Each structure stands twice: as structure tokens, then as C-alpha cells.
């Protein structure tokens, strides 16, 4: 039977991973997603046991899919966080200042003076994880701390999100099929 190695992969590149200086094994097991290909190559090189046959891999895949259960839907409920406790606005990628200000098609940081055209993308990913996978113009303005409905409308349209409804009843879908992290500058 092959060895099974466990690795915890953190998908957010901005997450800071800290361990006590004594625990060197933990530093090798908790990694950022960018380190995963290197880690896999190292495992292949150091592994002395045989790899699983395709038949065995398919069996494991079927079992995993059969036993898969959806996670708890509300992170706020799970950690007993009130919606009012969530800080709203767009966060500066450079200095973590909150909230950024929308100025002439850019998000502007009054703290470090950096500009970013698509800083709202991470905020919408956060919104999707914290609240729900749909958003209205009004909800977007509230969460991004925007005063202008036309500006919110331009942001929503620039992302080519799927939507349902018309005019004031329009709802934009931030579902899993939309990869907000890879959107181009607009």
C-alpha cells in the first residue's frame, strides 16, 4: 500500500502562515497554493512506494464523490459573527487600508496612494463566501461603500456576470462558474 502524505494548501496568497519555531514539520505541511506543484514533484522524487493503479484511483474517486457532503452554508452562523461586525469596503492590497475610494475608474488608497482598477474583485469574492452567491446593485453599493448607483452598475456590467431580472429587480450571480480572481483590468 502506498504512503499517504497530508498537506494543507491555503488558496489565498495573502494569508500569512505562522508556526512556532520548533515545529519544522508543520511548516512543510501547511503551504500556499503556489508551492503545491513543487511539493508534488518533491513527493514523487522521494516516494519509494509504488503509485496507485488507475483502477484503484478510480475506485477512490468514486468513494470520495459518493461520500462528499456540502459544507455548512453560512460562515457567519458557524462562527457566530453578526453581519454588522463585518467591515465593509474594498481593501488595499498593498497596505491593507479599508475602505478604498472609487476615483475616476480606479480604487484609490488614501493611506499609501496606490491605485487599482480591479480591487473590488477580491471584495466580491469575500462577499460570496460570507453572505451569498448573488448580489444586487444596492447590496454592492452597501458592501463596497459606494454612493453611486451608476458606478455600481458599471462595475457589475464590466464583470460580465450572469443576471436575472430587470431594472430594480436585477440580481447578479457570483456563482462558482464565474472566476472573479482572473478577471482582466477594466
N, C-alpha and C positions, 0 to 999 in steps of 0.2 A: 504494500500500500504506500502511495506517495506521501511525502511530508506535506502538511498544510501549514502555510505561513500566513499569519494575520497582519494586516496593515490597515491603519486608519488613514483615509485620504480626505483632507479638508479641501473642499472645492473653491472656497473664497480665498483668492490670492492675498487679500489684505488681512486675513486672520493672522494674529500673532500667536505662535505656538511657543509656550514656555514650559520647561520642566526643571526639576531640581537638578543641580549639577551632578549629583550622584547617580541619577537614573539614565545611563547612556543607552540602555536597550529601548527605553520609551522614545528617545529622540530618533531612533531608527524606525520605529513602528508608526509614529504619527508624522505624516508628511503632507505637503501641499500637492495639488493635482499636477503641477508642473514636474514634480520629481518622480511621478509614477512610472513613466517609460524607463527611466534609468534604473529604478528599483526592480522592475520586472526583468530587465536584462541581467542585473546582478543575481537575481534569484535563479534564472536559467543557468547562469555560469557556475553558480555554487551548488546547485542541486545535484545530488548524486543518485537520487531515486528516479525511477522511470516516470515518464509522463503518462497521463491517463490516455487510454484508447478513446477514439471518437465515440464509440458505443457507450462507454462509461460516462463521458462528458454529456452526451445527450440524455442519459438517464438522470444524471444530477440536475441538468437544466430542467427537465420535466418536473422533477420533485420540487425544485425551488419555485417554479412557476405555480405549481399546484398548491403549495403551502403559503404562497405570498398573501399577505394581508395589507390593506391600505393603512397608512399611518393615521394617527389622530388628526382631525382636520384643523382644529383651532390651537395654534401655538399659544395664543393669549390665554385661553382657558387652561391649557395644560400647565402653564407656569403662573397662573393666577395674576395676570397682568391686566390692568384696566386699560381700555382704549385711550382714555385721557392721559395715561402715563407715557404713551408713545410720542417721541419727539418727531415733529413734522418738519418737512423741508428737504431740500437737496443738500447732501453733504459734500464738502470739498475733498477731492481725492488726495490733494497734497497735504493739507494741514488739518483735515477733519472738522473744519468750521461748519457750523449749522446755524441758520439756513443761508444758502447762496441766493443771490438776487438775479432775476432774469433781466438782462440789459442787451438790447439790440441783437436778439437771436443767440445770445450766449448766456451761460450761467457764470456770474461774476462773484468771486470771493472777496469780501471787504477786508478780510484778515490778511491774506497773502497775495491778493490782487491777481490770482490766476483766473483764466477763462477756460470754459469747457462747453462745447456745443451739446454734448450728449450726457451730461452728468445726471440728468433725470432718469436715465435708463436704469441705473442701479437702484434709485429710489422706487421705481415701479416694480422692480424685482422684489424689493423688500415689501412693498405693499401687497404683492401677490402672495408672498409667504406668510405675512402677518394677518391679512384680512380675507381677501378673496381673489379669484381669478378674473373678475370683471370690475370695470371702473366707468363712472360717468364723468362728464366734463366737470360737474360740480365737485365730485369726490376727488378728482385730480387736482383741482384748484385748492381744495382744502388740504390735501396731503402734501402737495409741493409748495404750499404757501404762495400761491399766485392770486393776483387780484383780477386778472383779465380773462374773461371767457373766450375771446377770440385767440389769445395767446395759447390757452389750454387747448383750444380746438386745433390750432396749427400743429402743436406738439403731437396730439393724438393722430391727426391725419398723416404727419410725417413718418410715423412708425408703421403705416400700412397695416394696422390691426384689423382683425375681423370684427364686425359690429353687427348688432341687431337693433331694430327700432329706428324711428325717425325723429329728427329735431330734438326736442327736450326729453324724449323718452329713449334716446340712443344710449346703448350700453356697449362699451368696447371690451373685447375678450383678451385677457392676458394669459391665455391657456398655455399648456406645455408645448404646443406646436409652434409657438412664437418664441424664438430665441432672442430675447431682448438684449442679451450681453454682446451679441455680434452685430448689432445694428450699425450702419455706417453713419458718419457725421452728416447731419442735415441741418 
